[in-house]
Amino acid sequence: MKYMLLIYGDEQALDEATREGCYDESARLARDINASGKYLGASPLHPTSAATSVRVRDGKRLVTDGPFAETREQLGGYYLIDATNLDEAIDVAERIPGARWGTIEIRPVMEIAGLPES
C-alpha cells in the first residue's frame, strides 16, 4: 500500500545550518528507502511565504498568497512510500529528521481507477 508521510513543523524553528543538515540526512534516508524498494518520492517544500492558494466559490476563482490556514506547524515536505502496512510506514516515519522537532502525519494513499500510471 502507498503511504504519504507528511512532514509538519515550525518553518522558523531551524537555523540554516540545522536545515541543511536535515536535508542531507533526509536524502540519506531517501536513498535507504530506495535501496529497500519502498521509495516512490520525497521532497522538501519552499516556505509558506512562497505558497499560493486557489479557491473557486460560486464559479469565481479566488487566488491568495500564502497557505489556506494559519497554523503553528506548516507542511514542509513529504515522502511517498510503498509499505506493507501501517507499522512499516511508522517505522519509516520515525526515521525522518523532522520527527524530532515536528510531526509526521501518515496517510494511506487511495488508489483510484483511471489515473495515469507513474
LODRENKE-661607 format. One record per residue: residue number from 0; residue in three letters; x, y, z of N, C-alpha, C in turn. Coordinates in Angstrom, 1 decimal. Each point is the difference from the previous one (the first is absolute). Example, Ala and Ser with C-alpha at 12.3 -4.5 7.8 and 13.67 -1.06 7.14 Angstrom:
BEGIN
<site n="0" res="ALA" n_east="13.2" n_north="-5.7" n_up="7.8" ca_east="-0.9" ca_north="1.2" ca_up="0.0" c_east="0.9" c_north="1.2" c_up="0.0"/>
<site n="1" res="SER" n_east="-0.4" n_north="1.1" n_up="-0.7" ca_east="0.9" ca_north="1.1" ca_up="0.0" c_east="-0.8" c_north="1.1" c_up="0.8"/>
// end
This chain:
BEGIN
<site n="0" res="MET" n_east="0.8" n_north="-1.2" n_up="0.0" ca_east="-0.8" ca_north="1.2" ca_up="0.0" c_east="0.9" c_north="1.2" c_up="0.0"/>
<site n="1" res="LYS" n_east="-0.5" n_north="1.1" n_up="-0.7" ca_east="0.8" ca_north="1.2" ca_up="0.0" c_east="-0.4" c_north="0.9" c_up="1.2"/>
<site n="2" res="TYR" n_east="1.0" n_north="0.6" n_up="0.6" ca_east="-0.2" ca_north="0.9" ca_up="1.1" c_east="0.7" c_north="1.3" c_up="-0.3"/>
<site n="3" res="MET" n_east="-0.7" n_north="1.1" n_up="0.3" ca_east="0.6" ca_north="1.4" ca_up="0.0" c_east="0.4" c_north="0.3" c_up="1.4"/>
<site n="4" res="LEU" n_east="1.2" n_north="0.3" n_up="0.2" ca_east="0.5" ca_north="0.5" ca_up="1.3" c_east="0.3" c_north="1.5" c_up="-0.1"/>
<site n="5" res="LEU" n_east="-0.9" n_north="0.7" n_up="0.6" ca_east="0.0" ca_north="1.5" ca_up="0.0" c_east="0.7" c_north="0.6" c_up="1.1"/>
<site n="6" res="ILE" n_east="1.0" n_north="0.8" n_up="-0.2" ca_east="0.9" ca_north="0.5" ca_up="1.0" c_east="-0.5" c_north="1.5" c_up="0.4"/>
<site n="7" res="TYR" n_east="-0.4" n_north="0.1" n_up="1.2" ca_east="-0.4" ca_north="1.3" ca_up="0.5" c_east="0.9" c_north="0.5" c_up="1.1"/>
<site n="8" res="GLY" n_east="0.2" n_north="1.3" n_up="0.0" ca_east="0.9" ca_north="0.6" ca_up="1.0" c_east="-0.1" c_north="1.5" c_up="-0.1"/>
<site n="9" res="ASP" n_east="0.6" n_north="0.7" n_up="1.0" ca_east="0.1" ca_north="1.4" ca_up="0.0" c_east="1.1" c_north="0.4" c_up="-1.0"/>
<site n="10" res="GLU" n_east="-0.3" n_north="0.6" n_up="-1.1" ca_east="1.0" ca_north="0.3" ca_up="-1.0" c_east="1.0" c_north="1.0" c_up="0.4"/>
<site n="11" res="GLN" n_east="-0.3" n_north="0.7" n_up="1.1" ca_east="0.9" ca_north="1.0" ca_up="0.6" c_east="0.9" c_north="-0.6" c_up="1.1"/>
<site n="12" res="ALA" n_east="-0.2" n_north="-1.2" n_up="0.3" ca_east="0.7" ca_north="-0.6" ca_up="1.2" c_east="1.5" c_north="-0.4" c_up="-0.2"/>
<site n="13" res="LEU" n_east="0.4" n_north="-0.2" n_up="-1.3" ca_east="1.3" ca_north="-0.5" ca_up="-0.2" c_east="0.9" c_north="1.1" c_up="-0.6"/>
<site n="14" res="ASP" n_east="1.3" n_north="0.0" n_up="0.4" ca_east="0.9" ca_north="0.9" ca_up="-0.6" c_east="0.5" c_north="-0.6" c_up="-1.3"/>
<site n="15" res="GLU" n_east="0.7" n_north="0.7" n_up="-0.8" ca_east="0.3" ca_north="-0.4" ca_up="-1.4" c_east="0.9" c_north="-1.3" c_up="0.1"/>
<site n="16" res="ALA" n_east="1.0" n_north="0.0" n_up="0.9" ca_east="0.9" ca_north="-1.2" ca_up="0.1" c_east="-0.8" c_north="-1.2" c_up="0.4"/>
<site n="17" res="THR" n_east="-0.9" n_north="0.1" n_up="0.9" ca_east="-0.8" ca_north="-1.2" ca_up="0.4" c_east="-0.9" c_north="-0.4" c_up="-1.1"/>
<site n="18" res="ARG" n_east="-0.6" n_north="0.9" n_up="-0.8" ca_east="-0.9" ca_north="-0.3" ca_up="-1.1" c_east="0.8" c_north="-0.7" c_up="-1.1"/>
<site n="19" res="GLU" n_east="1.2" n_north="0.4" n_up="-0.3" ca_east="0.9" ca_north="-0.7" ca_up="-1.0" c_east="0.3" c_north="-1.4" c_up="0.5"/>
<site n="20" res="GLY" n_east="0.3" n_north="-0.1" n_up="1.3" ca_east="0.3" ca_north="-1.3" ca_up="0.5" c_east="-1.2" c_north="-1.0" c_up="-0.1"/>
<site n="21" res="CYS" n_east="-1.2" n_north="0.6" n_up="0.2" ca_east="-1.2" ca_north="-0.8" ca_up="-0.1" c_east="-0.2" c_north="-0.4" c_up="-1.5"/>
<site n="22" res="TYR" n_east="0.3" n_north="0.9" n_up="-0.9" ca_east="-0.1" ca_north="-0.4" ca_up="-1.4" c_east="0.9" c_north="-1.2" c_up="-0.4"/>
<site n="23" res="ASP" n_east="1.2" n_north="0.1" n_up="0.5" ca_east="1.0" ca_north="-1.1" ca_up="-0.2" c_east="-0.5" c_north="-1.3" c_up="0.6"/>
<site n="24" res="GLU" n_east="-0.4" n_north="0.1" n_up="1.2" ca_east="-0.5" ca_north="-1.2" ca_up="0.7" c_east="-1.2" c_north="-0.6" c_up="-0.7"/>
<site n="25" res="SER" n_east="-0.9" n_north="0.9" n_up="-0.5" ca_east="-1.2" ca_north="-0.4" ca_up="-0.7" c_east="0.3" c_north="-0.7" c_up="-1.3"/>
<site n="26" res="ALA" n_east="1.0" n_north="0.5" n_up="-0.7" ca_east="0.5" ca_north="-0.6" ca_up="-1.3" c_east="0.6" c_north="-1.4" c_up="0.3"/>
<site n="27" res="ARG" n_east="0.7" n_north="-0.2" n_up="1.1" ca_east="0.5" ca_north="-1.3" ca_up="0.3" c_east="-1.1" c_north="-1.0" c_up="0.3"/>
<site n="28" res="LEU" n_east="-1.0" n_north="0.5" n_up="0.7" ca_east="-1.2" ca_north="-0.8" ca_up="0.3" c_east="-0.7" c_north="-0.4" c_up="-1.3"/>
<site n="29" res="ALA" n_east="-0.1" n_north="0.9" n_up="-0.9" ca_east="-0.7" ca_north="-0.3" ca_up="-1.3" c_east="0.8" c_north="-1.1" c_up="-0.7"/>
<site n="30" res="ARG" n_east="1.3" n_north="0.1" n_up="0.0" ca_east="0.9" ca_north="-1.0" ca_up="-0.7" c_east="-0.2" c_north="-1.3" c_up="0.7"/>
<site n="31" res="ASP" n_east="-0.1" n_north="-0.1" n_up="1.3" ca_east="-0.2" ca_north="-1.2" ca_up="0.8" c_east="-1.4" c_north="-0.6" c_up="-0.4"/>
<site n="32" res="ILE" n_east="-1.0" n_north="0.8" n_up="0.0" ca_east="-1.3" ca_north="-0.5" ca_up="-0.4" c_east="0.0" c_north="-0.5" c_up="-1.4"/>
<site n="33" res="ASN" n_east="0.7" n_north="0.7" n_up="-0.9" ca_east="0.1" ca_north="-0.4" ca_up="-1.4" c_east="0.7" c_north="-1.4" c_up="-0.1"/>
<site n="34" res="ALA" n_east="1.0" n_north="-0.2" n_up="0.7" ca_east="0.7" ca_north="-1.2" ca_up="0.0" c_east="-0.8" c_north="-1.2" c_up="0.4"/>
<site n="35" res="SER" n_east="-1.0" n_north="0.3" n_up="0.9" ca_east="-0.9" ca_north="-1.1" ca_up="0.4" c_east="-1.2" c_north="-0.2" c_up="-0.9"/>
<site n="36" res="GLY" n_east="-0.1" n_north="0.8" n_up="-1.1" ca_east="-1.0" ca_north="-0.1" ca_up="-1.0" c_east="-1.3" c_north="0.6" c_up="0.4"/>
<site n="37" res="LYS" n_east="0.0" n_north="0.8" n_up="1.1" ca_east="-1.3" ca_north="0.6" ca_up="0.5" c_east="-0.1" c_north="1.5" c_up="-0.3"/>
<site n="38" res="TYR" n_east="1.0" n_north="0.6" n_up="-0.7" ca_east="-0.1" ca_north="1.4" ca_up="-0.2" c_east="-0.8" c_north="0.3" c_up="-1.3"/>
<site n="39" res="LEU" n_east="-0.9" n_north="1.0" n_up="0.1" ca_east="-0.8" ca_north="0.4" ca_up="-1.1" c_east="0.3" c_north="1.5" c_up="-0.3"/>
<site n="40" res="GLY" n_east="0.4" n_north="0.8" n_up="1.0" ca_east="0.3" ca_north="1.4" ca_up="-0.2" c_east="0.2" c_north="0.7" c_up="1.3"/>
<site n="41" res="ALA" n_east="0.6" n_north="1.2" n_up="0.0" ca_east="0.2" ca_north="0.8" ca_up="1.2" c_east="0.5" c_north="1.4" c_up="-0.4"/>
<site n="42" res="SER" n_east="-0.3" n_north="1.0" n_up="0.7" ca_east="0.4" ca_north="1.3" ca_up="-0.3" c_east="-0.3" c_north="1.0" c_up="1.1"/>
<site n="43" res="PRO" n_east="0.9" n_north="0.9" n_up="0.3" ca_east="-0.4" ca_north="1.1" ca_up="0.9" c_east="-0.8" c_north="1.0" c_up="-0.8"/>
<site n="44" res="LEU" n_east="-0.7" n_north="0.9" n_up="0.7" ca_east="-0.8" ca_north="1.0" ca_up="-0.6" c_east="0.6" c_north="1.4" c_up="0.4"/>
<site n="45" res="HIS" n_east="-0.2" n_north="0.9" n_up="-0.9" ca_east="0.4" ca_north="1.4" ca_up="0.3" c_east="-0.8" c_north="0.5" c_up="1.1"/>
<site n="46" res="PRO" n_east="0.4" n_north="1.1" n_up="0.7" ca_east="-0.8" ca_north="0.5" ca_up="1.2" c_east="-1.4" c_north="0.5" c_up="-0.5"/>
<site n="47" res="THR" n_east="-0.9" n_north="0.1" n_up="1.0" ca_east="-1.3" ca_north="0.4" ca_up="-0.2" c_east="-0.1" c_north="1.4" c_up="-0.7"/>
<site n="48" res="SER" n_east="1.1" n_north="0.8" n_up="0.2" ca_east="0.0" ca_north="1.3" ca_up="-0.7" c_east="0.0" c_north="-0.1" c_up="-1.5"/>
<site n="49" res="ALA" n_east="0.4" n_north="-1.2" n_up="-0.5" ca_east="0.0" ca_north="-0.2" ca_up="-1.4" c_east="-1.3" c_north="-0.7" c_up="-0.5"/>
<site n="50" res="ALA" n_east="-0.9" n_north="-0.2" n_up="0.9" ca_east="-1.3" ca_north="-0.8" ca_up="-0.3" c_east="-1.0" c_north="0.9" c_up="-0.7"/>
<site n="51" res="THR" n_east="-0.8" n_north="-0.6" n_up="-0.8" ca_east="-1.2" ca_north="0.7" ca_up="-0.6" c_east="-1.2" c_north="-0.9" c_up="0.2"/>
<site n="52" res="SER" n_east="-1.1" n_north="0.5" n_up="0.5" ca_east="-1.2" ca_north="-0.8" ca_up="0.2" c_east="-1.1" c_north="0.4" c_up="-1.0"/>
<site n="53" res="VAL" n_east="-0.7" n_north="-1.0" n_up="-0.6" ca_east="-1.0" ca_north="0.2" ca_up="-1.0" c_east="-1.3" c_north="-0.6" c_up="0.5"/>
<site n="54" res="ARG" n_east="-1.1" n_north="0.8" n_up="0.0" ca_east="-1.3" ca_north="-0.4" ca_up="0.3" c_east="-1.0" c_north="0.4" c_up="-1.1"/>
<site n="55" res="VAL" n_east="-1.0" n_north="-0.8" n_up="-0.2" ca_east="-1.1" ca_north="0.3" ca_up="-0.9" c_east="-1.2" c_north="0.1" c_up="0.7"/>
<site n="56" res="ARG" n_east="-0.7" n_north="1.1" n_up="0.1" ca_east="-1.2" ca_north="0.2" ca_up="0.7" c_east="-1.0" c_north="0.6" c_up="-0.9"/>
<site n="57" res="ASP" n_east="-1.2" n_north="-0.5" n_up="-0.1" ca_east="-1.0" ca_north="0.5" ca_up="-0.9" c_east="0.5" c_north="0.2" c_up="-1.5"/>
<site n="58" res="GLY" n_east="0.9" n_north="-1.0" n_up="-0.4" ca_east="0.5" ca_north="0.1" ca_up="-1.3" c_east="1.1" c_north="1.0" c_up="-0.2"/>
<site n="59" res="LYS" n_east="0.4" n_north="0.7" n_up="1.0" ca_east="1.1" ca_north="1.0" ca_up="-0.1" c_east="1.2" c_north="-0.5" c_up="0.7"/>
<site n="60" res="ARG" n_east="1.2" n_north="0.3" n_up="-0.7" ca_east="1.3" ca_north="-0.4" ca_up="0.6" c_east="0.5" c_north="1.1" c_up="0.9"/>
<site n="61" res="LEU" n_east="0.5" n_north="-0.4" n_up="1.2" ca_east="0.6" ca_north="0.9" ca_up="0.9" c_east="1.4" c_north="-0.5" c_up="0.3"/>
<site n="62" res="VAL" n_east="1.0" n_north="0.8" n_up="-0.3" ca_east="1.4" ca_north="-0.4" ca_up="0.2" c_east="0.6" c_north="0.9" c_up="1.1"/>
<site n="63" res="THR" n_east="0.6" n_north="-0.6" n_up="1.0" ca_east="0.6" ca_north="0.7" ca_up="1.1" c_east="1.4" c_north="-0.5" c_up="0.2"/>
<site n="64" res="ASP" n_east="0.8" n_north="0.9" n_up="0.6" ca_east="1.4" ca_north="-0.4" ca_up="0.4" c_east="-0.1" c_north="-0.7" c_up="1.3"/>
<site n="65" res="GLY" n_east="0.9" n_north="-1.0" n_up="0.1" ca_east="0.1" ca_north="-0.7" ca_up="1.3" c_east="-0.8" c_north="-1.2" c_up="0.0"/>
<site n="66" res="PRO" n_east="0.1" n_north="-0.7" n_up="1.2" ca_east="-0.8" ca_north="-1.3" ca_up="0.2" c_east="-1.4" c_north="0.3" c_up="0.2"/>
<site n="67" res="PHE" n_east="-0.8" n_north="-1.1" n_up="0.0" ca_east="-1.5" ca_north="0.1" ca_up="0.2" c_east="-0.3" c_north="0.5" c_up="1.4"/>
<site n="68" res="ALA" n_east="0.8" n_north="-0.5" n_up="1.0" ca_east="-0.3" ca_north="0.3" ca_up="1.4" c_east="1.2" c_north="0.3" c_up="0.8"/>
<site n="69" res="GLU" n_east="-0.1" n_north="0.9" n_up="1.0" ca_east="1.1" ca_north="0.3" ca_up="0.9" c_east="0.1" c_north="-1.2" c_up="1.0"/>
<site n="70" res="THR" n_east="1.2" n_north="-0.5" n_up="0.2" ca_east="0.2" ca_north="-1.1" ca_up="0.9" c_east="1.3" c_north="0.2" c_up="0.7"/>
<site n="71" res="ARG" n_east="0.3" n_north="-0.8" n_up="1.1" ca_east="1.2" ca_north="0.1" ca_up="0.7" c_east="1.1" c_north="-0.8" c_up="-0.8"/>
<site n="72" res="GLU" n_east="-0.5" n_north="-1.1" n_up="-0.6" ca_east="0.9" ca_north="-0.8" ca_up="-0.8" c_east="-0.4" c_north="0.0" c_up="-1.5"/>
<site n="73" res="GLN" n_east="1.0" n_north="0.1" n_up="-0.9" ca_east="-0.3" ca_north="0.1" ca_up="-1.4" c_east="0.5" c_north="-1.2" c_up="-0.7"/>
<site n="74" res="LEU" n_east="-0.6" n_north="-0.4" n_up="-1.1" ca_east="0.4" ca_north="-1.1" ca_up="-0.8" c_east="1.3" c_north="0.4" c_up="-0.6"/>
<site n="75" res="GLY" n_east="1.1" n_north="-0.8" n_up="0.3" ca_east="1.3" ca_north="0.3" ca_up="-0.5" c_east="0.6" c_north="-1.0" c_up="-1.1"/>
<site n="76" res="GLY" n_east="-0.7" n_north="-1.1" n_up="-0.1" ca_east="0.5" ca_north="-1.0" ca_up="-1.0" c_east="-0.7" c_north="-1.3" c_up="0.1"/>
<site n="77" res="TYR" n_east="0.4" n_north="-1.0" n_up="-0.7" ca_east="-0.7" ca_north="-1.2" ca_up="0.0" c_east="0.9" c_north="-1.2" c_up="-0.5"/>
<site n="78" res="TYR" n_east="-0.3" n_north="-1.2" n_up="0.4" ca_east="0.5" ca_north="-1.2" ca_up="-0.6" c_east="-1.2" c_north="-0.8" c_up="-0.5"/>
<site n="79" res="LEU" n_east="0.1" n_north="-0.6" n_up="-1.2" ca_east="-1.0" ca_north="-0.9" ca_up="-0.5" c_east="0.6" c_north="-1.4" c_up="0.0"/>
<site n="80" res="ILE" n_east="-0.5" n_north="-0.9" n_up="0.7" ca_east="0.6" ca_north="-1.4" ca_up="0.1" c_east="-1.0" c_north="-1.0" c_up="-0.3"/>
<site n="81" res="ASP" n_east="0.5" n_north="-1.2" n_up="-0.3" ca_east="-0.8" ca_north="-1.2" ca_up="-0.2" c_east="0.3" c_north="-0.9" c_up="1.2"/>
<site n="82" res="ALA" n_east="-0.9" n_north="-0.1" n_up="1.0" ca_east="0.3" ca_north="-0.8" ca_up="1.2" c_east="-1.0" c_north="-1.1" c_up="0.0"/>
<site n="83" res="THR" n_east="0.4" n_north="-1.1" n_up="0.7" ca_east="-0.8" ca_north="-1.2" ca_up="0.1" c_east="-1.3" c_north="0.3" c_up="0.9"/>
<site n="84" res="ASN" n_east="0.2" n_north="0.9" n_up="1.0" ca_east="-1.1" ca_north="0.3" ca_up="0.9" c_east="0.4" c_north="1.3" c_up="0.8"/>
<site n="85" res="LEU" n_east="-1.0" n_north="0.4" n_up="0.8" ca_east="0.2" ca_north="1.2" ca_up="0.8" c_east="1.2" c_north="-0.1" c_up="0.9"/>
<site n="86" res="ASP" n_east="0.3" n_north="-1.1" n_up="0.6" ca_east="1.1" ca_north="-0.2" ca_up="0.9" c_east="1.4" c_north="0.3" c_up="-0.7"/>
<site n="87" res="GLU" n_east="0.1" n_north="-0.5" n_up="-1.3" ca_east="1.2" ca_north="0.3" ca_up="-0.7" c_east="0.1" c_north="1.5" c_up="-0.4"/>
<site n="88" res="ALA" n_east="-1.2" n_north="0.6" n_up="-0.3" ca_east="0.0" ca_north="1.5" ca_up="-0.3" c_east="0.5" c_north="0.8" c_up="1.3"/>
<site n="89" res="ILE" n_east="-0.5" n_north="-0.5" n_up="1.2" ca_east="0.4" ca_north="0.7" ca_up="1.2" c_east="1.5" c_north="-0.2" c_up="0.2"/>
<site n="90" res="ASP" n_east="0.6" n_north="-1.2" n_up="-0.3" ca_east="1.4" ca_north="-0.2" ca_up="0.2" c_east="0.8" c_north="1.0" c_up="-0.9"/>
<site n="91" res="VAL" n_east="-0.5" n_north="0.3" n_up="-1.2" ca_east="0.7" ca_north="1.0" ca_up="-0.9" c_east="-0.2" c_north="1.4" c_up="0.6"/>
<site n="92" res="ALA" n_east="-1.2" n_north="0.3" n_up="0.4" ca_east="-0.3" ca_north="1.3" ca_up="0.5" c_east="0.8" c_north="0.4" c_up="1.2"/>
<site n="93" res="GLU" n_east="0.3" n_north="-0.9" n_up="0.9" ca_east="0.8" ca_north="0.4" ca_up="1.1" c_east="1.5" c_north="0.3" c_up="-0.3"/>
<site n="94" res="ARG" n_east="0.4" n_north="-0.4" n_up="-1.2" ca_east="1.4" ca_north="0.2" ca_up="-0.5" c_east="0.1" c_north="1.4" c_up="-0.7"/>
<site n="95" res="ILE" n_east="-1.1" n_north="0.6" n_up="-0.3" ca_east="0.0" ca_north="1.3" ca_up="-0.7" c_east="0.5" c_north="1.1" c_up="1.0"/>
<site n="96" res="PRO" n_east="1.0" n_north="0.7" n_up="-0.4" ca_east="0.6" ca_north="1.0" ca_up="1.0" c_east="-1.0" c_north="0.9" c_up="0.6"/>
<site n="97" res="GLY" n_east="-1.0" n_north="0.5" n_up="-0.8" ca_east="-1.0" ca_north="0.9" ca_up="0.5" c_east="-0.8" c_north="-0.5" c_up="1.2"/>
<site n="98" res="ALA" n_east="0.0" n_north="-1.3" n_up="0.2" ca_east="-0.8" ca_north="-0.6" ca_up="1.1" c_east="0.6" c_north="0.4" c_up="1.3"/>
<site n="99" res="ARG" n_east="1.3" n_north="0.4" n_up="0.0" ca_east="0.6" ca_north="0.4" ca_up="1.3" c_east="-0.5" c_north="1.4" c_up="0.5"/>
<site n="100" res="TRP" n_east="-0.5" n_north="0.9" n_up="-0.9" ca_east="-0.4" ca_north="1.3" ca_up="0.5" c_east="-1.4" c_north="0.3" c_up="-0.6"/>
<site n="101" res="GLY" n_east="-0.6" n_north="-0.8" n_up="-0.8" ca_east="-1.3" ca_north="0.2" ca_up="-0.5" c_east="-0.9" c_north="-1.2" c_up="0.0"/>
<site n="102" res="THR" n_east="-0.8" n_north="-0.2" n_up="-0.9" ca_east="-1.0" ca_north="-1.1" ca_up="-0.1" c_east="0.0" c_north="-0.6" c_up="-1.4"/>
<site n="103" res="ILE" n_east="0.0" n_north="-1.3" n_up="0.0" ca_east="-0.2" ca_north="-0.7" ca_up="-1.3" c_east="-1.4" c_north="-0.6" c_up="0.0"/>
<site n="104" res="GLU" n_east="-0.8" n_north="0.4" n_up="-1.0" ca_east="-1.3" ca_north="-0.5" ca_up="-0.2" c_east="0.1" c_north="-1.1" c_up="-1.0"/>
<site n="105" res="ILE" n_east="-0.6" n_north="-1.2" n_up="0.3" ca_east="0.0" ca_north="-1.1" ca_up="-0.9" c_east="-1.4" c_north="-0.1" c_up="-0.6"/>
<site n="106" res="ARG" n_east="-0.1" n_north="0.0" n_up="-1.3" ca_east="-1.3" ca_north="-0.1" ca_up="-0.7" c_east="0.1" c_north="-1.1" c_up="-1.1"/>
<site n="107" res="PRO" n_east="-0.9" n_north="-1.0" n_up="0.1" ca_east="0.0" ca_north="-1.0" ca_up="-1.1" c_east="-0.5" c_north="0.8" c_up="-1.3"/>
<site n="108" res="VAL" n_east="0.6" n_north="-0.4" n_up="-1.1" ca_east="-0.4" ca_north="0.6" ca_up="-1.3" c_east="-1.1" c_north="-0.8" c_up="-0.6"/>
<site n="109" res="MET" n_east="-1.0" n_north="0.6" n_up="-0.4" ca_east="-1.1" ca_north="-0.7" ca_up="-0.7" c_east="0.3" c_north="-0.3" c_up="-1.4"/>
<site n="110" res="GLU" n_east="-0.3" n_north="-1.2" n_up="-0.5" ca_east="0.2" ca_north="-0.4" ca_up="-1.3" c_east="-1.3" c_north="0.2" c_up="-0.8"/>
<site n="111" res="ILE" n_east="0.1" n_north="0.9" n_up="-1.0" ca_east="-1.2" ca_north="0.3" ca_up="-0.8" c_east="0.2" c_north="-0.4" c_up="-1.4"/>
<site n="112" res="ALA" n_east="-0.9" n_north="-0.8" n_up="-0.5" ca_east="0.1" ca_north="-0.5" ca_up="-1.4" c_east="-0.1" c_north="1.2" c_up="-1.0"/>
<site n="113" res="GLY" n_east="0.8" n_north="-0.1" n_up="-1.0" ca_east="0.0" ca_north="1.0" ca_up="-1.1" c_east="1.1" c_north="1.0" c_up="0.1"/>
<site n="114" res="LEU" n_east="0.7" n_north="0.0" n_up="1.2" ca_east="1.1" ca_north="1.0" ca_up="0.1" c_east="1.2" c_north="-0.5" c_up="-0.8"/>
<site n="115" res="PRO" n_east="0.8" n_north="0.9" n_up="-0.6" ca_east="1.2" ca_north="-0.4" ca_up="-0.7" c_east="1.0" c_north="-0.8" c_up="0.9"/>
<site n="116" res="GLU" n_east="0.7" n_north="-1.0" n_up="-0.6" ca_east="1.0" ca_north="-0.7" ca_up="0.7" c_east="1.2" c_north="0.9" c_up="0.2"/>
<site n="117" res="SER" n_east="0.7" n_north="-0.2" n_up="1.1" ca_east="1.2" ca_north="0.9" ca_up="0.2" c_east="1.2" c_north="-0.6" c_up="-0.7"/>
// end
